[in-house]
Amino acid sequence: MGTENNTKKKSSFSLMFKRLFGINKKELDLFEEEQMQSPFRTVVGNFMANRLAMTAIIVFFVIFLFVLIGPKLMPIDLSYQEGTQKNIAPGSDMMKLPEAMKKNPASISNGASFGVGASADGKVHVWGKTRISKTINIKNVPSDMGKVIQVSAGYDHVVALNENGEVFGWGNGRLGQLDIPDDIGRHGKIVQIAAGYQITLAVAEDGYLYVWGNENVNDIRVKKRTQDKDIVKVAVSADTAVALTKNGEAKHLGAEQSAVSRVPEEAKSGVVDIAATAATAAVIKEDGSVVVWGNTTQGLSEVPKMEGKPISIVGGRYHYTVLTDAGKAYSWGSSRFKQTKVPAAAGSGVTAIYGSYYQNYAVKADKVVTWGLKGYFLGSDELGRDVLERIVNGGRMTMTVGAVAVIISTIIGIIIGGISGFFGGKVDLVLQRITEVFSAMPFLPFAMILSTIIGNQVPENMRIMIIMVILGVLSWPQLARLVRAQVLAEREKEFVTAARAMGVKQMNIVFKHIIPNVISVIIVTATLDFASCMLTEASLSFLGFGVQLPNPTWGNMLFGCVDSVVIQNYWWRWVFPAVLLSICVICINTVGDGLRDAIDPKSNEK
């Protein structure tokens, strides 16, 4: 009995659920089906039966959430640009170490977009975006280098040092950064190498310093004949270098005055290690203190409290990483790419650290722990900005402009169309002539002229608001005509006559009684207009008359790609925004067509 009662309850609940949502597939005649389903539920059912429209609305909803939530997760800094990260291809392999490098590596270094390292057996391995140009690839490692014990990566070239003190180089050598001096072995074995931006340095065992490459952009002035031969180690910043001498002094190697050149007194004695970022230098002293000087605006002077005594320091582009005698790694400075977010795995048992640009490596007995910039999921642009970040924030701007413009045009269209259709006569005549005037305006030329007149006279936020208003004010005539036609048909019906007889105000009849009956036409038209406004905004921005850079939109992201070099070599800069814009517009149009078919009774075949 209990089983039978449960079965009956389930059947009743199932029947009620199916009837409630109108999904009962029982054969009913036309009048029974009309009585069971409300008009709204009928429209929803018809729309959901359209697989293409349902797919389109799901895809659009995903894109909408992508641009709605994305800016909160990836806020954009409009002033950011980084020349070392420009035009990097999509991927996340900048710290993807080869298997041979995951245990006891001899040396690791990073260039602008690639990594290079020497494994325990002395072999060289490279990873990341290694192609520098069509003819230069960092993967083309020289053969017969012997057992390599140290590597150093510059912006676009690499130098390696083998166990015999011999130096090798490969990559971009256009400005002499690979022209190894002929007398490089005259002062004994080379003990340290350092590669920077278009320059290379090498320290001999007797303290002699070799420098070769582009010294015009690097403030490194070493007179080889008068060297003191007391250098132990060098560290290269963006355009200069500092050295550690045998007597524990930090010394600037340039001749120009800069923030890095002003070495503080506490860094002139008792120094055991030295490092540099793009615009700062830092030392570790014998007592374990860390001294940083230079342009420390990005938190580089905020040395964290550490467990143990610092024994080693490395510098990235805008951050430092320190290893203590307790086997722990600490990082500080800029953390745009999480290069200062030290993983818990690097909190103990670390035996060596390596770091440069935006990457860090902590070597442990059984593995290498990495943190920092892995790459750009959708690549970077000509200013080193993340394309994904700009697509997310640009999509929000494009959709916002389109949505606000549609709201404005819909309001105007309903008011003009409703009043024109209901009152007729002279009112209709005047309003239709006004509609024709706005319809006759060539939109794109008008918007371009207005944008040129405004120019830079107004702030960018005001300019964006003006674009929204212009799009809305010039996009309402089609909707106004459709609303007028619907109102003309509705005003002769009995419910309008009854409302007049009851003394309802004419404006209330129009906007409270007639307009709700033609809302389906308004929704469909507004949906299609949304896609049109997005395309129009993208067209204006693409032509340079819409939202101006650095504010991103999908349109102005394409503006910088009108170049054969970009189209051929940096495809990710135009493919991703173009594809997203196209998919979004197609989905909106498909949803609009689906709504029109669902609302139109003639399209519903019984």
HELIX and SHEET records of a PDB file:
HELIX    1   1 GLY A    2  LEU A   20  1                                  19    
HELIX    2   2 LEU A   30  MET A   36  1                                   7    
HELIX    3   3 PRO A   39  ALA A   49  1                                  11    
HELIX    4   4 ARG A   51  LEU A   73  1                                  23    
HELIX    5   5 GLY A   83  GLN A   85  5                                   3    
HELIX    6   6 GLU A   99  MET A  101  5                                   3    
HELIX    7   7 LYS A  224  THR A  226  5                                   3    
HELIX    8   8 GLU A  265  ALA A  267  5                                   3    
HELIX    9   9 ALA A  344  GLY A  347  5                                   4    
HELIX   10  10 VAL A  387  PHE A  423  1                                  37    
HELIX   11  11 GLY A  425  ALA A  440  1                                  16    
HELIX   12  12 PHE A  443  ILE A  454  1                                  12    
HELIX   13  13 GLU A  460  VAL A  473  1                                  14    
HELIX   14  14 PRO A  477  GLU A  490  1                                  14    
HELIX   15  15 GLU A  494  ALA A  501  1                                   8    
HELIX   16  16 GLN A  506  ASN A  508  1                                   3    
HELIX   17  17 ILE A  509  ILE A  514  3                                   6    
HELIX   18  18 ILE A  515  VAL A  518  5                                   4    
HELIX   19  19 ILE A  519  LEU A  543  1                                  25    
HELIX   20  20 TRP A  554  PHE A  559  1                                   6    
HELIX   21  21 SER A  564  ASN A  569  1                                   6    
HELIX   22  22 TRP A  572  ILE A  599  1                                  28    
HELIX   23  23 PRO A  601  SER A  603  5                                   3    
SHEET    1   A 3 SER A 107  ASN A 110  0                                        
SHEET    2   A 3 PHE A 114  ALA A 118 -1                                        
SHEET    3   A 3 VAL A 124  GLY A 128 -1                                        
SHEET    1   B 3 VAL A 148  ALA A 153  0                                        
SHEET    2   B 3 HIS A 157  ASN A 162 -1                                        
SHEET    3   B 3 VAL A 167  GLY A 171 -1                                        
SHEET    1   C 3 ILE A 190  ALA A 195  0                                        
SHEET    2   C 3 ILE A 199  ALA A 204 -1                                        
SHEET    3   C 3 LEU A 209  GLY A 213 -1                                        
SHEET    1   D 3 ILE A 231  VAL A 236  0                                        
SHEET    2   D 3 ALA A 241  THR A 245 -1                                        
SHEET    3   D 3 ALA A 250  HIS A 252 -1                                        
SHEET    1   E 3 VAL A 271  ALA A 276  0                                        
SHEET    2   E 3 THR A 280  LYS A 285 -1                                        
SHEET    3   E 3 VAL A 290  GLY A 294 -1                                        
SHEET    1   F 3 PRO A 310  GLY A 315  0                                        
SHEET    2   F 3 HIS A 319  THR A 324 -1                                        
SHEET    3   F 3 ALA A 329  GLY A 333 -1                                        
SHEET    1   G 3 ALA A 352  SER A 356  0                                        
SHEET    2   G 3 GLN A 359  VAL A 363 -1                                        
SHEET    3   G 3 VAL A 368  GLY A 372 -1                                        
END                                                                             
